[in-house]
């Protein structure tokens, strides 16, 4: 089989790379002479970069992609609206990506200076592609990767109906080392709350950054087609945006900037006719709000190559390719249109509900609390309660074995209002807490470093408790991860979790929106915390942990303080006589897929192994680079790297 690819951009080169790997004869026909460097830089998802990395064995050129691990959204007054972690996105310069892709393709298979004109058909099938330079290329199948204004698509499906241009985007590359170094690995965006105006930028290197300005042309538009006119418009339109925006515009060469009239069209009923098939923007041009165009082009190419490799019948392969891609692409098209609507009518969008401008975002969907489970548990705890730290192995095993039956609702009990109002007997000052933590850690084999009470003592447990309630407002499941993280910070890393810098970092690390967390922390979460305190008083909670088990309106059982795991099992079996615990895989790698961090005691307890066996396995994984570790004075936290991007 011979495949003729029309278009030698990112989609076409990707197609050539994957087909060559499958030993399919390829000719790539590109209209430009030499490397087409038009365009600047863009975001690409791990799903798009991964396949190219996998094929990089024969190239000495490293894939020139820069990790982007944070999205920050602000208003023109510089107030922060959203701050969220990203784990699977990269920024890459278009010319760099094209150069990298060309290094993976047999150079003799690329034919330049070929602008596609039409096909030669015989008995309903294309047998050759004709180009404006007089070249004719014969083939068995023809793959159109000729972009959003695809001539091939127009020949196959007639002219598609584009949506009207309601948003324009100006794109540029600015050289500004100071800004690039100040915002490394961050996708920053400023968006007006009242009308369609936005400005975003992402560093592509230590000195360069790509920027874009999105705007509603009904507000104002460029007059004139010169670089000077474009520059004047950008400064005029962004006059009230922060100084960093003005500085980027001052650093930009407007002779290389361009205006993109954003538009899309409905999904096609098929991506092929006979032996001609479309990929990339030729098949599905979308709006830029989702940042998915480049990734989708590469995924198209890989999917089509796989389908052709699995099936010698090209008609079946083309149909299979369409079925595998259409659902994701339709969702991306829908999301792009939703984001455009939100951009044009921003005042209708609640700040807490603003989505990431990424179609393939890696933030999990909100967790649905298990209210329909048979046993409901009210768990009263506190972020700085040492016994609540000691009970962690028990609660984790309970989740693995009885999650089908038990839903645990976390309530904050308010252990330390302040040292003046603390009702402790043996502990009346920070020095007492330091001694107590060291003793508890030694007695129960869990890492606790009491030195925080000597070096930077907490004055109250209320701030981290309120922060937890703020996290619950976003997502109850990630709130539990947040609580775990701040406990690790205070018990093992000696971080004073009253301080916002540590609470923010914990939120960021577990995938919460840190900007929203701060809004809720200063607002609604305080009332939720007061409700927890009132409930604690109503139920007579005197210490922590305290757990109330019920399977209806009436409380059936209470656990106070540290109890053996068997006590929890007895209660569950009493309340549900036929309850069967779930089995779970206890391999070291699997345990770290359940929980991204573990103490040695947790690893021993969950893995049902001896301390000696556990240390052998943990050190093996550490040497292999699949886990990392943080060593505190009284123990170690082991950290999974298995899911690292």
Phi, psi and omega per residue, in radians:
X1 nan 2.360 3.070
X2 -1.998 2.202 3.132
X3 -1.876 2.193 3.059
X4 -1.793 2.053 -3.113
X5 -1.759 2.181 -3.120
X6 -1.777 1.855 -3.077
X7 2.036 2.133 -3.105
X8 -1.966 0.551 3.035
X9 -1.464 -2.689 -3.068
X10 -1.093 -0.788 -3.135
X11 -1.135 -0.812 -3.096
X12 -1.139 -0.763 3.118
X13 -1.152 -0.692 3.078
X14 -1.026 -0.755 3.130
X15 -1.060 -0.775 3.128
X16 -1.090 -0.729 -3.138
X17 -1.050 -0.840 -3.064
X18 -1.232 -0.642 3.128
X19 -1.227 -0.681 3.079
X20 -1.053 -0.679 3.127
X21 -1.057 -0.544 3.140
X22 -1.620 0.212 3.074
X23 1.113 0.541 3.059
X24 -1.677 2.334 -3.123
X25 -1.138 2.342 -3.011
X26 -2.346 2.463 2.897
X27 -2.299 2.200 3.136
X28 -1.856 2.110 -3.071
X29 -1.873 1.971 -3.085
X30 -1.996 2.347 -3.080
X31 -1.222 -0.553 -3.084
X32 -1.431 2.802 2.979
X33 -1.717 2.197 -3.119
X34 1.382 -3.054 -3.106
X35 -1.230 2.144 3.122
X36 -1.428 1.835 -3.057
X37 -1.729 0.180 3.112
X38 -1.071 2.402 -3.059
X39 1.825 2.899 -3.021
X40 -2.029 -1.575 -3.108
X41 -2.618 2.885 -3.056
X42 -2.772 2.946 3.038
X43 -1.514 2.551 3.079
X44 -2.437 2.388 -3.106
X45 -1.420 2.775 3.121
X46 -1.002 -0.572 3.130
X47 -1.091 -0.477 3.097
X48 -1.506 -0.631 -3.122
X49 -1.322 -0.632 -3.073
X50 -0.921 -0.893 -3.128
X51 -1.066 -0.593 3.122
X52 -1.245 -0.674 3.089
X53 -1.087 -0.676 -3.116
X54 -1.113 -0.466 -3.099
X55 -1.701 0.205 -3.004
X56 -1.581 0.243 -3.056
X57 -1.080 -0.635 -3.030
X58 -1.617 -0.053 -3.114
X59 -1.790 2.434 3.072
X60 -1.589 -0.026 -3.126
X61 -1.555 2.220 3.079
X62 -1.333 2.503 3.105
X63 -1.136 2.025 -2.991
X64 -1.455 1.039 -3.123
X65 -1.875 2.461 -3.115
X66 -1.943 2.227 -3.087
X67 -1.118 2.408 3.033
X68 -2.087 1.935 -3.013
X69 -2.058 0.217 3.133
X70 -2.642 2.422 3.009
X71 -2.049 2.210 3.128
X72 -2.182 2.198 3.089
X73 -1.998 2.263 3.117
X74 -2.268 2.885 3.024
X75 -1.608 2.905 3.109
X76 -1.006 -0.419 3.078
X77 -1.459 0.124 3.084
X78 1.356 0.130 3.058
X79 -1.269 2.464 -3.036
X80 -1.528 2.310 -3.134
X81 -1.890 -0.663 -3.062
X82 -2.562 2.433 3.081
X83 -2.576 1.811 -2.992
X84 -2.371 2.547 -3.139
X85 -1.329 2.473 2.973
X86 -2.057 2.571 -3.126
X87 -2.265 -0.054 -3.022
X88 -2.335 0.411 -3.073
X89 -2.089 2.611 -3.137
X90 -2.383 2.708 3.016
X91 -1.978 2.397 -3.072
X92 -2.523 2.432 3.075
X93 -1.294 2.356 -3.059
X94 -1.056 -0.768 -3.128
X95 -1.112 -0.656 3.114
X96 -1.128 -0.738 -3.141
X97 -1.145 -0.755 3.116
X98 -1.085 -0.716 3.101
X99 -1.099 -0.722 3.104
X100 -1.100 -0.807 -3.124
X101 -1.094 -0.699 -3.141
X102 -1.111 -0.508 3.118
X103 -1.198 -0.301 -3.124
X104 -1.693 -0.071 -3.087
X105 -1.921 2.488 3.009
X106 -1.087 2.044 -3.031
X107 -1.039 -0.497 -3.122
X108 -1.243 -0.232 -3.138
X109 -1.539 -0.080 3.139
X110 -1.759 2.132 3.126
X111 -1.984 1.993 -3.054
X112 -1.660 2.937 3.115
X113 1.234 0.427 -3.119
X114 -1.957 1.775 3.043
X115 -1.623 2.095 -3.044
X116 -1.149 2.418 3.097
X117 -2.015 -0.954 -3.115
X118 -2.914 -3.134 3.104
X119 -1.898 2.726 2.893
X120 -1.731 2.146 -3.101
X121 -1.875 2.611 3.028
X122 -2.550 2.093 -3.138
X123 0.943 0.754 3.051
X124 1.431 0.013 -3.138
X125 -2.052 2.523 3.008
X126 -1.296 2.300 3.106
X127 -2.007 -0.262 3.133
X128 -2.755 2.653 3.022
X129 -1.850 2.373 -3.101
X130 -1.917 2.381 -3.079
X131 -2.090 2.792 -3.002
X132 -1.220 -0.253 3.094
X133 -1.537 0.093 3.126
X134 1.657 -0.166 3.130
X135 -1.195 2.562 3.035
X136 -2.272 2.205 -3.121
X137 -2.061 2.058 3.126
X138 -1.510 2.609 3.122
X139 -2.884 3.053 3.113
X140 -1.641 -0.676 3.045
X141 -2.321 2.696 -3.110
X142 -2.230 2.244 -3.062
X143 -2.044 2.014 -3.087
X144 -1.576 2.035 3.060
X145 -2.202 0.774 -2.991
X146 -1.760 0.482 2.903
X147 1.441 -3.098 -3.055
X148 -1.092 -0.520 3.111
X149 -1.704 0.679 -3.010
X150 -0.951 2.109 3.044
X151 -1.246 -0.606 3.127
X152 -1.108 -0.793 3.138
X153 -1.042 -0.746 -3.135
X154 -1.101 -0.610 3.099
X155 -1.209 -0.647 -3.070
X156 -1.399 -0.762 -2.980
X157 -2.052 0.170 -3.010
X158 1.112 -3.090 -3.086
X159 -1.231 2.215 3.077
X160 -1.343 2.788 3.133
X161 -1.650 1.891 3.117
X162 -1.354 2.614 2.969
X163 -1.241 2.672 3.139
X164 -1.126 2.620 3.114
X165 -1.338 1.875 3.131
X166 -1.899 -0.292 3.128
X167 -2.336 2.347 3.028
X168 -1.964 2.704 -3.117
X169 -2.347 2.214 3.043
X170 -1.772 2.307 -3.053
X171 -2.162 2.475 3.116
X172 -2.675 2.922 3.038
X173 -2.091 2.162 -3.124
X174 -2.005 2.522 3.052
X175 -1.796 1.933 -3.119
X176 -2.709 1.540 -3.089
X177 -0.980 -0.641 -3.085
X178 -1.114 -0.817 -3.137
X179 -1.221 -0.719 -3.139
X180 -1.056 -0.716 -3.137
X181 -1.306 -0.496 -3.117
X182 -1.325 -0.433 -3.096
X183 -2.156 0.929 -3.087
X184 -1.208 2.393 3.022
X185 1.097 0.416 -3.097
X186 -2.086 2.315 2.966
X187 -1.631 1.836 -3.094
X188 -1.800 2.406 3.130
X189 -2.495 2.415 3.018
X190 -1.980 2.257 -3.098
X191 -2.381 2.312 3.136
X192 -1.213 2.456 3.120
X193 -1.435 -0.312 -2.983
X194 -1.872 -0.424 -3.138
X195 -2.665 3.114 -3.035
X196 -1.384 1.383 3.066
X197 -2.440 2.291 3.111
X198 -2.664 2.644 3.099
X199 -2.437 2.273 3.132
X200 -2.341 2.748 3.083
X201 -2.685 2.670 3.132
X202 -2.493 2.207 3.053
X203 -1.132 2.361 3.046
X204 -1.783 -0.218 3.098
X205 -2.813 -3.004 3.114
X206 -1.279 -0.168 -3.097
X207 -2.261 -0.207 -2.995
X208 -2.170 2.618 3.057
X209 -2.524 2.585 3.038
X210 -1.675 2.424 3.133
X211 -2.299 2.761 3.078
X212 -2.511 2.587 3.075
X213 -2.187 2.007 3.116
X214 -1.738 2.403 -3.112
X215 -2.670 2.673 3.053
X216 -1.482 1.953 -3.069
X217 -1.187 -0.188 3.079
X218 -1.302 -0.325 3.076
X219 -1.333 -0.859 3.130
X220 -2.950 2.772 -3.128
X221 -2.597 2.916 -3.131
X222 -1.204 2.381 3.008
X223 -1.982 1.996 -3.076
X224 1.826 2.768 -3.070
X225 -2.088 0.450 3.138
X226 -1.750 2.753 3.050
X227 -0.983 -0.620 3.140
X228 -1.136 -0.732 3.128
X229 -1.133 -0.693 3.126
X230 -1.139 -0.756 3.133
X231 -1.088 -0.813 -3.125
X232 -1.068 -0.714 3.139
X233 -1.116 -0.779 -3.108
X234 -1.063 -0.789 3.129
X235 -1.156 -0.668 -3.131
X236 -1.187 -0.706 -3.068
X237 -1.326 -0.487 -3.099
X238 -1.827 0.402 -2.981
X239 -1.022 -0.556 -3.057
X240 -1.816 0.212 3.089
X241 -1.501 2.831 -3.010
X242 -1.041 2.895 -3.083
X243 -1.050 -0.576 -3.139
X244 -1.075 -0.591 3.093
X245 -1.174 -0.779 3.138
X246 -1.093 -0.683 -3.116
X247 -1.179 -0.683 3.088
X248 -1.104 -0.759 3.123
X249 -1.111 -0.656 3.103
X250 -1.175 -0.452 -3.111
X251 -1.532 -0.033 -2.999
X252 -1.630 2.515 3.002
X253 -1.657 1.782 -3.032
X254 -1.257 -0.168 3.068
X255 -1.241 -0.303 3.115
X256 -1.826 -0.038 -3.140
X257 -1.501 2.789 -3.121
X258 -2.590 2.849 3.110
X259 -1.830 2.263 3.123
X260 -1.872 2.048 3.077
X261 -1.516 1.745 -2.973
X262 -1.284 2.347 3.137
X263 -2.771 2.838 3.068
X264 -2.549 -3.129 3.054
X265 -2.522 2.772 -3.125
X266 -1.063 2.726 3.127
X267 -1.072 2.397 3.120
X268 -1.262 2.672 3.122
X269 -1.215 -0.294 3.082
X270 -2.820 2.827 3.095
X271 -1.816 0.187 -3.120
X272 -2.615 2.790 2.889
X273 -2.395 2.162 -3.082
X274 0.962 -2.105 -3.053
X275 -1.832 0.385 3.090
X276 -2.037 2.269 -3.057
X277 -2.335 2.619 -3.102
X278 -1.861 2.558 3.000
X279 -2.412 2.859 3.077
X280 1.118 -2.605 -3.099
X281 -1.073 -0.418 3.080
X282 -1.093 -0.556 -3.114
X283 -1.599 -0.511 -2.990
X284 -2.795 1.356 3.088
X285 -1.290 2.327 -3.067
X286 -2.246 2.999 3.099
X287 -1.315 2.708 -3.036
X288 -1.375 -0.084 -3.007
X289 -1.139 -0.372 -3.070
X290 -1.654 -0.172 3.128
X291 0.994 0.549 -3.020
X292 -1.889 -0.045 -2.990
X293 -1.042 -0.874 -3.097
X294 -1.163 -0.770 3.124
X295 -1.040 -0.783 -3.124
X296 -1.138 -0.598 3.101
X297 -1.089 -0.764 -3.137
X298 -1.207 -0.695 3.117
X299 -1.152 -0.643 3.040
X300 -0.989 -0.873 -3.076
X301 -1.087 -0.792 -3.129
X302 -1.134 -0.743 -3.120
X303 -1.116 -0.782 -3.137
X304 -1.122 -0.728 3.118
X305 -1.079 -0.728 3.111
X306 -1.093 -0.755 -3.137
X307 -1.118 -0.706 3.106
X308 -1.192 -0.601 3.114
X309 -1.214 -0.470 -3.111
X310 -1.554 -0.290 -2.999
X311 -2.522 2.104 3.117
X312 -1.278 -0.318 3.091
X313 -1.428 1.836 -3.045
X314 -1.104 -0.571 3.135
X315 -1.081 -0.789 3.106
X316 -1.146 -0.690 3.137
X317 -1.115 -0.741 -3.134
X318 -1.144 -0.726 3.115
X319 -1.119 -0.720 3.126
X320 -1.110 -0.741 3.085
X321 -1.003 -0.801 -3.139
X322 -1.081 -0.808 -3.100
X323 -1.131 -0.597 -3.137
X324 -1.282 -0.467 -3.035
X325 -1.790 -0.424 -2.899
X326 -1.116 -0.668 -3.068
X327 -1.137 -0.864 3.124
X328 -1.076 -0.753 -3.105
X329 -1.140 -0.701 3.117
X330 -1.110 -0.674 3.097
X331 -1.145 -0.690 3.122
X332 -1.160 -0.695 3.087
X333 -1.058 -0.795 3.137
X334 -1.098 -0.777 -3.114
X335 -1.141 -0.690 3.107
X336 -1.037 -0.705 3.138
X337 -1.225 -0.645 3.081
X338 -1.132 -0.740 3.131
X339 -1.152 -0.606 3.076
X340 -1.127 -0.757 3.130
X341 -1.077 -0.754 3.118
X342 -1.134 -0.618 3.118
X343 -1.150 -0.719 -3.098
X344 -1.345 -0.421 3.135
X345 -2.227 1.080 -2.999
X346 -1.153 -0.454 -3.096
X347 -1.183 -0.290 3.137
X348 -1.471 -0.127 -3.059
X349 -1.748 2.193 3.042
X350 -1.249 2.378 -3.105
X351 -0.988 -0.626 -3.106
X352 -1.200 -0.362 -3.041
X353 -1.821 0.121 -3.128
X354 -1.171 2.152 -3.117
X355 -1.434 2.861 3.000
X356 -1.164 2.469 3.125
X357 -1.434 0.938 -3.052
X358 -2.504 2.140 -3.105
X359 -1.210 -0.564 -3.096
X360 -1.842 0.705 -3.074
X361 -1.081 2.617 -3.049
X362 -1.804 0.303 3.105
X363 -1.513 2.160 -3.103
X364 -1.067 2.711 3.063
X365 -1.175 2.632 3.136
X366 -0.945 2.434 -3.117
X367 -1.314 2.390 3.100
X368 -1.660 2.067 -3.099
X369 -1.110 2.421 -3.041
X370 -1.428 1.082 -3.115
X371 -1.178 -0.332 -3.110
X372 -1.525 0.064 3.109
X373 -1.315 2.702 -2.973
X374 -1.245 -0.550 -3.118
X375 -2.011 2.197 3.065
X376 -1.859 2.327 -3.121
X377 -2.114 2.191 2.965
X378 -1.646 2.016 -3.075
X379 -1.909 1.916 3.119
X380 -1.615 2.155 -3.023
X381 -2.522 -3.095 3.106
X382 -2.691 2.468 -3.080
X383 -1.053 -0.406 -3.094
X384 -1.969 0.268 3.110
X385 -1.377 2.049 -3.084
X386 -1.158 -0.621 3.121
X387 -1.194 -0.575 3.073
X388 -1.193 -0.383 3.032
X389 -1.382 -0.698 -3.136
X390 -1.130 -0.521 -3.081
X391 -1.405 -0.075 -3.080
X392 -0.954 -0.802 3.129
X393 -1.003 -0.681 3.141
X394 -1.125 -0.811 -3.118
X395 -1.146 -0.620 3.136
X396 -1.199 -0.704 3.103
X397 -1.191 -0.641 3.089
X398 -1.026 -0.711 3.123
X399 -1.146 -0.707 -3.122
X400 -1.192 -0.647 -2.989
X401 -1.742 -0.430 -3.037
X402 -2.301 0.377 -3.101
X403 -1.106 -0.444 3.123
X404 -1.187 -0.368 -3.073
X405 -1.869 -0.532 -2.894
X406 -2.011 2.273 2.973
X407 -1.995 2.180 -3.122
X408 -1.833 2.139 3.073
X409 -1.802 2.105 -3.075
X410 -1.486 2.231 3.087
X411 -2.160 2.461 3.136
X412 -1.582 2.290 -3.040
X413 -1.722 -0.253 3.094
X414 1.304 1.034 -3.093
X415 -1.075 -0.776 -3.030
X416 -2.220 1.580 3.057
X417 -1.075 -0.814 3.060
X418 -2.978 2.877 3.128
X419 -1.166 -0.499 3.120
X420 -1.207 -0.533 -3.067
X421 -1.847 0.117 -3.113
X422 -1.325 2.397 -3.045
X423 -1.758 0.360 -3.113
X424 -1.205 2.803 3.108
X425 -1.898 -1.049 3.136
X426 -1.294 -0.436 -3.123
X427 -1.987 2.007 -3.126
X428 -2.236 -0.110 -3.138
X429 -2.666 2.860 -3.096
X430 -0.935 -0.668 -3.131
X431 -1.069 -0.613 3.092
X432 -1.161 -0.697 3.112
X433 -1.109 -0.684 3.127
X434 -1.046 -0.836 -3.137
X435 -1.109 -0.742 -3.125
X436 -1.080 -0.805 -3.135
X437 -1.066 -0.780 3.135
X438 -1.070 -0.687 3.141
X439 -1.207 -0.757 -3.130
X440 -1.119 -0.759 3.125
X441 -1.037 -0.753 3.139
X442 -1.179 -0.680 -3.069
X443 -1.260 -0.609 -3.029
X444 -1.955 0.124 3.013
X445 1.048 0.662 3.025
X446 -2.141 2.430 -3.075
X447 -1.207 2.044 2.994
X448 -2.353 2.273 3.125
X449 -1.978 1.809 -3.098
X450 -1.252 -0.097 -3.074
X451 -1.119 -0.337 3.117
X452 -1.062 -0.579 -3.138
X453 -1.275 -0.286 3.080
X454 -1.640 -0.574 -3.003
X455 -1.693 -0.715 -3.082
X456 -2.628 1.174 -2.984
X457 -1.119 2.464 3.053
X458 -1.306 2.463 3.120
X459 -1.661 -0.229 -3.119
X460 -2.907 2.672 3.006
X461 -1.732 0.065 -3.113
X462 -1.175 -0.801 -3.116
X463 -0.993 -0.854 3.110
X464 -1.177 -0.480 3.073
X465 -1.165 -0.743 3.097
X466 -1.146 -0.664 3.104
X467 -1.078 -0.668 3.090
X468 -1.104 -0.742 3.110
X469 -1.107 -0.609 3.064
X470 -1.132 -0.683 3.110
X471 -1.132 -0.669 3.115
X472 -1.066 -0.571 3.123
X473 -1.098 -0.522 3.112
X474 -1.435 -0.899 -3.078
X475 -2.862 2.025 -3.089
X476 -1.038 -0.611 -3.121
X477 -1.243 -0.823 3.127
X478 -1.203 -0.405 3.046
X479 -1.101 -0.636 3.095
X480 -1.152 -0.705 3.064
X481 -1.113 -0.650 3.106
X482 -1.111 -0.789 3.122
X483 -1.070 -0.745 3.098
X484 -1.046 -0.757 -3.077
X485 -1.154 -0.735 -3.126
X486 -1.238 -0.486 3.029
X487 -1.145 -0.763 3.084
X488 -1.038 -0.697 -3.139
X489 -1.074 -0.813 -3.037
X490 -1.406 -0.664 -3.058
X491 -1.395 -0.557 -3.037
X492 -2.049 -0.462 -3.047
X493 -1.850 0.018 3.107
X494 0.997 0.696 3.096
X495 -1.734 2.271 3.141
X496 -1.361 1.755 -3.005
X497 -1.399 0.193 2.873
X498 -1.283 -0.541 -3.033
X499 -1.294 2.341 -3.064
X500 -1.083 -0.591 -3.100
X501 -0.999 -0.639 -3.141
X502 -1.374 -0.674 3.088
X503 -1.112 -0.728 3.110
X504 -1.089 -0.793 -3.117
X505 -1.102 -0.710 3.104
X506 -1.086 -0.752 3.103
X507 -1.065 -0.796 -3.138
X508 -1.057 -0.765 -3.065
X509 -1.154 -0.553 -3.106
X510 -1.675 0.107 3.045
X511 1.586 0.235 3.040
X512 -1.462 2.724 3.039
X513 -1.392 1.867 -3.049
X514 -1.168 -0.552 3.128
X515 -1.187 -0.748 3.091
X516 -1.173 -0.670 3.113
X517 -0.971 -0.736 3.138
X518 -1.138 -0.749 3.111
X519 -1.039 -0.810 -3.128
X520 -1.231 -0.615 3.099
X521 -1.042 -0.680 -3.140
X522 -1.508 -0.103 -3.065
X523 -2.241 -1.806 -2.954
X524 -1.062 -0.526 -3.054
X525 -1.150 -0.488 -3.137
X526 -1.106 -0.714 3.118
X527 -1.192 -0.685 3.102
X528 -1.096 -0.669 3.094
X529 -1.143 -0.710 3.096
X530 -1.079 -0.644 3.097
X531 -1.138 -0.694 3.078
X532 -1.069 -0.773 3.141
X533 -1.095 -0.700 3.130
X534 -1.152 -0.714 3.118
X535 -1.148 -0.695 3.103
X536 -1.040 -0.762 3.135
X537 -1.173 -0.710 -3.130
X538 -1.078 -0.664 -3.098
X539 -1.558 0.006 3.069
X540 1.276 0.596 3.121
X541 -1.274 2.174 -3.107
X542 -1.943 -0.356 -3.125
X543 -2.702 3.088 -3.060
X544 -2.292 2.561 -0.048
X545 -1.354 2.641 2.975
X546 -2.286 2.263 -3.087
X547 -2.222 2.204 3.101
X548 -1.836 2.108 -3.137
X549 -1.777 2.295 3.086
X550 -2.576 2.679 3.017
X551 -2.201 0.570 3.122
X552 3.083 -2.697 -3.134
X553 -1.322 -0.358 -3.069
X554 -1.746 2.283 3.097
X555 -1.211 2.347 -3.075
X556 -1.830 -0.739 -3.036
X557 -2.491 2.640 3.112
X558 -2.321 2.366 2.998
X559 -2.004 2.209 3.120
X560 -2.090 2.260 3.110
X561 1.311 -2.894 -3.069
X562 -1.410 2.168 3.132
X563 -2.276 2.668 3.110
X564 -1.158 2.730 -3.106
X565 -1.015 -0.610 -3.105
X566 -1.078 -0.489 3.103
X567 -1.131 -0.695 3.090
X568 -1.128 -0.757 3.137
X569 -1.099 -0.725 3.139
X570 -1.045 -0.732 3.140
X571 -1.121 -0.781 -3.126
X572 -1.079 -0.765 -3.101
X573 -1.263 -0.464 3.043
X574 -1.222 -0.722 -3.111
X575 -1.362 -0.562 3.104
X576 -2.295 1.569 -3.027
X577 -0.963 -0.561 -3.106
X578 -1.618 0.200 -3.065
X579 -1.086 2.325 3.100
X580 -2.085 2.220 3.136
X581 -1.321 2.542 3.127
X582 -1.323 2.462 2.996
X583 -1.480 2.646 3.114
X584 -2.481 2.677 -3.129
X585 -1.232 2.328 -3.065
X586 -1.909 0.274 3.077
X587 -1.149 2.598 -3.120
X588 -0.947 -0.774 -3.129
X589 -1.114 -0.688 -3.128
X590 -1.191 -0.654 3.112
X591 -1.046 -0.686 3.136
X592 -1.338 -0.227 2.998
X593 -1.410 -0.462 3.061
X594 -1.288 -0.809 -3.056
X595 -2.312 2.087 -3.026
X596 -1.229 -0.315 3.052
X597 -2.340 2.524 3.098
X598 -2.586 2.552 2.925
X599 -1.448 2.934 3.116
X600 -1.112 -0.655 3.124
X601 -1.106 -0.726 3.107
X602 -1.100 -0.742 -3.134
X603 -1.102 -0.735 3.110
X604 -1.125 -0.832 -3.051
X605 -1.173 -0.799 -3.114
X606 -1.301 -0.536 -3.134
X607 -1.540 -0.101 3.139
X608 0.920 0.936 -3.104
X609 -2.378 2.957 3.104
X610 -1.384 2.857 3.089
X611 -1.066 -0.684 -3.137
X612 -1.112 -0.791 3.105
X613 -1.095 -0.704 -3.126
X614 -1.095 -0.794 -3.119
X615 -1.129 -0.622 3.084
X616 -1.080 -0.813 -3.109
X617 -1.202 -0.741 -3.133
X618 -1.113 -0.742 3.126
X619 -1.209 -0.586 3.056
X620 -1.078 -0.849 -3.132
X621 -1.128 -0.627 3.116
X622 -1.133 -0.747 3.106
X623 -1.134 -0.596 3.141
X624 -1.346 -0.202 3.130
X625 1.448 0.241 3.136
X626 -1.541 -0.299 3.021
X627 -2.374 2.781 3.047
X628 -2.098 3.122 3.138
X629 -2.572 2.630 2.996
X630 -2.115 2.064 -3.084
X631 -1.729 2.104 3.061
X632 -1.808 3.120 -3.093
X633 -1.045 -0.636 -3.018
X634 -2.043 0.365 3.109
X635 2.717 3.124 -2.994
X636 -2.169 2.454 2.925
X637 -1.802 2.184 3.115
X638 -1.724 2.336 -2.934
X639 -2.134 2.158 -3.122
X640 -1.210 2.438 2.979
X641 -2.049 0.176 -3.030
X642 -1.162 -0.499 -3.101
X643 -1.780 0.173 -3.129
X644 -1.079 2.447 -3.117
X645 -1.267 nan nan
